[in-house]
Amino acid sequence: MRIIAGSARGRRLAAPRGLDTRPTADRVRESLFSMLTPRLSGARVLDLFAGSGALGLEALSRGARTAVFADNARAAQQAVRRNIEALSFGERSALLCMDAAAAIARLRGERFDIVFIDPPYAMRTGALLSDLFSAGLLAEDGLIVHEHQRDAEIVSPYQLVEQRRYGDTMITFMRNTPEGSV
C-alpha cells in the first residue's frame, strides 16, 4: 500500500498484521481522493478506525492542514505511528489510542472538515454517527466519508449527499447541510 499523490506520493505505508484491519483498496482511495481534492487544501481531518492511517495520511499528502487518527487496536496504533514518522507528518498529526466513541467524546468542541469512518464491515454505525453529530465535530460545510459494505443500512442524522459503489464496498458521503455536492 502506498500514498497515491501529493508530497508523499509513492511512499510505502506499514499496515497492521492480521485480519482485524481491512485496508481501503488503492483504486477506491484513488477515486475517493479525486473527488475530495478541492476540499483538501488546509482541511482538518479526522480518521476514525484509522488502521494504517492511509486515508488521513493521503489527505495530509494532498494538502490537509492536520489529521487526527483514532484506533483502539495496538497493531493499528503502531502502524499509524510508523507511517506518521516515516512521512514526517508528526507536527500535523495526532494519534488517539482509543476506540472511535471515546475519541469522539475526547474531541468534543473541535471541528473537522472531513471525517473518515472506515469501521469493520460488521459494525453498525448509527450510534457512532449520532454521537459524532451530538459532539458537533463536523464543520458547517464538512463532509463525512463512510466506507462500508455494499448492503449495509446506514442510519444517520446527517444529510446523505452521494453513494459510490466499488464491488462489495460502498462509500457514503454525508453533510450537515443538504446544499451542494461532494
Wavefront OBJ file of the C-alpha trace (Angstrom):
o trace
v 0.000 0.000 0.000
v 1.339 3.420 -0.995
v 0.442 7.101 -0.861
v -1.108 7.827 -4.257
v -0.409 11.549 -4.760
v 0.880 14.722 -3.177
v 4.034 15.474 -1.207
v 4.464 11.831 -0.085
v 3.498 10.271 -3.427
v 4.741 6.719 -3.879
v 5.840 6.268 -0.261
v 5.045 2.848 1.189
v 2.803 2.523 4.237
v 3.118 -0.003 7.032
v -0.093 -1.955 7.602
v -1.208 -3.819 10.719
v -0.762 -7.571 10.504
v -3.690 -9.921 10.829
v -7.300 -9.901 9.747
v -8.580 -7.176 12.096
v -7.849 -4.373 9.621
v -9.251 -4.162 6.106
v -7.259 -1.561 4.146
v -9.121 0.588 1.612
v -8.183 -0.676 -1.844
v -5.869 1.598 -3.849
v -8.411 2.039 -6.657
v -11.084 3.078 -4.136
v -8.687 5.563 -2.474
v -7.662 6.946 -5.854
v -11.279 7.516 -6.896
v -12.220 8.897 -3.485
v -9.378 11.408 -3.384
v -10.041 12.531 -6.935
v -13.445 13.667 -5.662
v -12.046 15.180 -2.451
v -9.148 17.137 -3.971
v -10.951 20.530 -3.991
v -11.719 20.150 -0.253
v -8.264 19.110 0.961
v -6.209 22.307 0.977
v -5.976 23.403 4.607
v -8.569 20.845 5.764
v -8.755 19.465 9.275
v -9.227 15.693 9.012
v -10.420 13.042 11.473
v -9.649 9.409 10.594
v -11.732 7.077 12.789
v -10.869 3.346 12.698
v -7.560 4.502 11.214
v -5.980 1.088 10.592
v -2.755 2.042 8.789
v -3.831 5.690 8.655
v -3.870 5.571 4.844
v -6.899 7.856 4.449
v -5.705 10.589 6.796
v -2.129 10.324 5.516
v -3.280 10.591 1.910
v -5.223 13.716 2.901
v -2.107 15.207 4.550
v -0.014 14.378 1.498
v -2.532 16.231 -0.671
v -2.622 19.394 1.413
v -4.750 18.841 4.514
v -3.525 21.018 7.376
v -3.931 18.473 10.196
v -5.139 14.932 10.812
v -6.250 13.173 13.974
v -6.150 9.372 13.843
v -8.073 7.125 16.231
v -7.877 3.354 16.621
v -8.075 1.023 19.599
v -6.075 -1.878 18.108
v -2.449 -1.921 19.220
v -1.193 -3.174 15.819
v -3.027 -0.332 14.067
v -1.645 2.240 16.508
v 1.889 1.012 15.850
v 1.355 1.151 12.082
v -0.070 4.682 12.216
v 2.840 5.850 14.394
v 5.401 4.328 11.995
v 3.660 5.872 8.981
v 3.383 9.340 10.520
v 7.075 9.237 11.411
v 8.194 7.831 8.037
v 6.282 10.551 6.164
v 7.446 13.320 8.553
v 3.848 14.321 9.326
v 4.339 14.365 13.110
v 3.776 18.102 13.521
v 0.480 17.908 11.624
v -0.828 14.684 13.206
v -2.188 13.317 16.439
v -2.926 9.689 17.328
v -5.649 8.821 19.835
v -5.163 5.287 21.160
v -8.825 4.608 21.883
v -11.985 3.454 20.190
v -13.994 5.767 17.946
v -16.677 6.526 20.553
v -14.064 7.565 23.139
v -12.244 9.651 20.521
v -15.461 11.464 19.628
v -16.095 12.233 23.300
v -12.498 13.420 23.764
v -12.609 15.686 20.701
v -15.911 17.380 21.622
v -15.694 21.041 20.726
v -13.201 20.583 17.887
v -14.294 20.902 14.251
v -13.223 18.801 11.279
v -13.716 19.472 7.586
v -13.524 15.797 6.608
v -14.285 12.793 8.817
v -13.309 9.362 7.522
v -15.218 6.456 9.045
v -13.984 3.027 7.956
v -15.113 0.543 10.625
v -15.150 -3.242 10.433
v -17.878 -4.114 7.929
v -19.959 -5.993 10.515
v -20.217 -2.930 12.766
v -23.419 -0.887 12.824
v -22.538 2.801 12.929
v -25.854 4.539 13.655
v -24.983 5.283 17.300
v -21.496 6.425 16.336
v -22.864 8.834 13.713
v -25.350 10.171 16.281
v -22.511 10.682 18.787
v -20.478 12.488 16.131
v -23.466 14.717 15.374
v -24.130 15.445 19.069
v -20.464 16.293 19.657
v -20.609 18.818 16.802
v -17.314 17.618 15.331
v -18.230 18.144 11.699
v -17.579 21.678 10.444
v -20.561 23.524 8.974
v -19.607 22.648 5.406
v -17.841 19.434 6.452
v -18.089 16.031 4.841
v -18.300 12.547 6.306
v -16.796 9.824 4.143
v -18.136 6.487 5.382
v -16.776 3.267 3.898
v -18.968 0.232 4.464
v -20.225 -2.992 2.986
v -22.445 -2.517 -0.051
v -25.662 -3.779 1.560
v -25.204 -2.152 4.997
v -28.037 0.032 6.229
v -26.753 3.475 7.228
v -28.832 5.301 9.823
v -27.571 8.835 10.265
v -28.645 12.304 11.432
v -26.599 13.741 8.552
v -27.800 14.544 5.050
v -26.887 11.833 2.525
v -25.128 13.503 -0.422
v -23.942 10.655 -2.595
v -23.026 6.976 -2.638
v -20.394 5.266 -4.784
v -20.073 1.517 -5.193
v -16.789 -0.338 -5.709
v -17.549 -4.066 -5.826
v -18.645 -5.040 -2.293
v -17.504 -1.686 -0.917
v -19.745 1.365 -0.714
v -18.646 4.905 0.084
v -21.400 7.092 1.527
v -20.897 10.859 1.665
v -22.847 12.846 4.272
v -23.006 16.514 5.286
v -24.566 18.752 7.929
v -26.350 20.706 5.224
v -28.013 19.428 2.062
v -26.681 22.097 -0.317
v -24.068 21.253 -2.907
v -22.356 18.025 -3.760
v -19.205 16.218 -2.774
l 1 2 3 4 5 6 7 8 9 10 11 12 13 14 15 16 17 18 19 20 21 22 23 24 25 26 27 28 29 30 31 32 33 34 35 36 37 38 39 40 41 42 43 44 45 46 47 48 49 50 51 52 53 54 55 56 57 58 59 60 61 62 63 64 65 66 67 68 69 70 71 72 73 74 75 76 77 78 79 80 81 82 83 84 85 86 87 88 89 90 91 92 93 94 95 96 97 98 99 100 101 102 103 104 105 106 107 108 109 110 111 112 113 114 115 116 117 118 119 120 121 122 123 124 125 126 127 128 129 130 131 132 133 134 135 136 137 138 139 140 141 142 143 144 145 146 147 148 149 150 151 152 153 154 155 156 157 158 159 160 161 162 163 164 165 166 167 168 169 170 171 172 173 174 175 176 177 178 179 180 181 182
